[in-house]
Structure formats: structure tokens, C-alpha cells
Amino acid sequence: MKVYQAINKVQLALCREGISKSRKNQQQGYNFRGIDEVYNALSPLLAEHGLCILPRMIRREVQERQTKSGNAL
């Protein structure tokens, strides 16, 4: 199976199941999907269709800033 066909099968399965916004931001009061929910939904689908995600770093930039109290951020 070709990679794009496998990706399409994962997308199809994911759109049928969806990932609910089950977490709530208490300060601003909005619902959101946590990264754990995304991984838990994607992992079995990726494995079923023979896909894996391999992160690749293209660029890394580090900046040190100060908080209002003067601490390093």
C-alpha cells in the first residue's frame, strides 16, 4: 500500500470517530483536545495502516527572556 493511501485510510477512520474536545480551560472557559487524546486516537490507526511518525528537526532557536519579576524564562 502506498503511503498516501494509508494516510487517507487513517483520515477516513479519524473523521468517522473524531476526537472530542473533552478538556476544559478553566481560566478562559473553552473546551479543547489535549495531545493525549490526539495520540490515543491516532496510535492504533497509524499502527493498523503501517504508518509511523518520525519527527525531524529543521531548525532550533533558543531565546532567553525575562519574566515580569526578572527571572529567566
Residue pairs with C-beta under 8 A, 6 or more apart in sequence:
1 49
1 50
3 51
6 49
6 50
6 51
7 49
7 51
9 45
9 49
10 42
10 45
10 46
10 49
10 51
13 45
13 48
14 41
14 42
14 45
17 41
19 33
19 37
19 38
19 41
20 33
20 37
21 31
21 32
21 33
22 31
22 33
22 34
22 37
23 31
23 32
23 33
23 34
23 37
24 30
24 31
24 32
25 31
25 32
46 52
46 53
64 72
64 73
65 72
65 73
66 72
66 73
67 73
